[in-house]
Amino acid sequence: MGRHNQIDHILIDRRWQSSILDVRSCRGADCDTDHYLGVGKVRKKLAVSKQAAQMVDGERFHLRKLNELEVRKKYQTQITNRFAALEKLSDGEDINGAWENIKDDIKTSAKEGLGLHELKRHKPWFDEECLGFFRSKEAG
């Protein structure tokens, strides 16, 4: 019976997951082990993650704080005051300059009223312990 058990795997970081095209095992490669050599095809260009695409200038605001009535009213007041100051600007101003002012005012109000949301950092799976095992295997 030509039955083979799958014991060899390729581990990758989550951000490379969309770049893996094909994975094969090479049974004829002499690696001095009971495992087979694994070969994978990887796409050169990485896809942009949705989370990175949603971030504006690397900042994310604590939008859930807007569910609290007090915080929402404070934010609305800040935005209203900032837009009232913008209305006093001259009509001959460049449209791109006006947009930059509006964008900066919204960001500043969000930073002050809502605060920035810190992203969770995942621990890398290949840590010092793995590196130690790899070096001891390499030396032995």
Protein Blocks (a to p, Z undefined) as FASTA:
>chain_A
ZZdddfbdcdddfklmmmpmbdcddfkbcghiabdcddddddfbacddfklmmpgghiac
dfklmmpmklmmmmmmmmmmmmmmmmmpcfkbcfklmmmmmmmmmmmmmmmmnopadddd
dddfbdfklmmmmmmmmmZZ
